[in-house]
Amino acid sequence: MSAVMITRKVRKWEKLPGKNTFCCDGRVMMARQKGVFYLTLFLIIGTCSLFFAFECPYLAVHLSPAIPVFAVLLFLFVMAMLLRTSFSDPGVLPRALPEEATFIEMEIEAANGNVPAGQRPPPRIRNVQINNQIVKLKYCYTCKIFRPPRASHCSICDNCVDRFDHHCPWVGNCVGKRNYRYFYLFTLSLSLLTIYIFTFDIVHVVMRSVDNGFLNTLKETPGTVLEVLVCFFTLWSVVGLTGFHTYLISLNQTTNEDIKGSWSGKNRVQNPYSHKNIVKNCCEVLCGPTYPSVLDRRGLMQEDSPVSAASAAPSSSSSNSSSSNPVPQTTVSTHTHTHTHTQTLYPPLHTF
């Protein structure tokens, strides 16, 4: 029975490998596990809503109207940095095309020679020199590429990420080369917002206690008590995380490198990316150029979809009868066997 192949145009993000989800026609890219990200949104929006509803009206009248204004600005900045971190490409590296993977395998076999049976083949690494320091590039068996320096494969997203820092479930995305500065600004601004709300919650309770007493104030403002508890337990983790990443930025180091001890092991290998200056390291990480994504997520590609000849016959006859309105995007061809051909998702032959 003959089959009909209908060629249609699709966006490349629909065929990208890995375990990411895409929204808004490929403009938004996140990890599949987003449950904790929704919890983050709930905690931030919920706590700020209680603050705006219970404390801000009282503080604006009895203390200063600038308090709620500054709180709103800080809240908007926190949300902007969170969404920018969560919805962006962290620096995912494209996988090798089939011809590229075959060529790399041939190079590796030629370099290693024939390995006797029963012996483990040597590790697949390449050495490059960065600032007079030898750095090893490791081979990724999933992506079929030699990863660039500081890149690593995320097991949750199943993709190699350039300058991989860590996978953060709180933002629902990996943190890497393209969104690290926004992640740091998110943690920093969230720390300031938490301290701000916690401080003025205490001020609100103290000012009301002067007239009504402490116990009566707690009974009259249950929302304030809830905010104080949430901010108190959140403060330690958020401020601690911000301090840890401030320390990493001052050394121009990633969380992944710090956990593995890449630059502080027994071999005493120096960090080749550090400028030996805190200001220069901070400027490079936070004020460096914005790198474009190497994934052509919204590009178009052609995909052949097999359908039965009976279902395709009406559309074929109608297209012949309506020659005045041709549809150049759709091509119909008949074959005796079914096959699928898909254009490449990435540009040809990339090198690192």
Secondary structure, DSSP 8 states (H G I E B T S, - for coil): --EEEEEEEEEGGGG--SSEEEETTTTEEEES--HHHHHHHHHHHHHHHHIIIIIHHHHHHHT-THHHHHHHHHHHHHHHHHHHHHSS---B-----HHHHHHHHHHHHHHH----TTS-----EEEEEETTEEEEEEEETTTTEE--TT-EEETTTTEEETT--EEETTTTEEE-TTTHHHHHHHHHHHHHHHHHHHHHHHHHHHHHHHHH-HHHHHHH-HHHHHHHHHHHHHHHHHHHHHHHHHHHHHHT--HHHHHHTTTSSTT----TT--S-HHHHHHHHHHS-----S--TT-EEEEEEEEEHHHHHHHHHHHHH-TTS--TT-EEEEESS----B--SS-S----
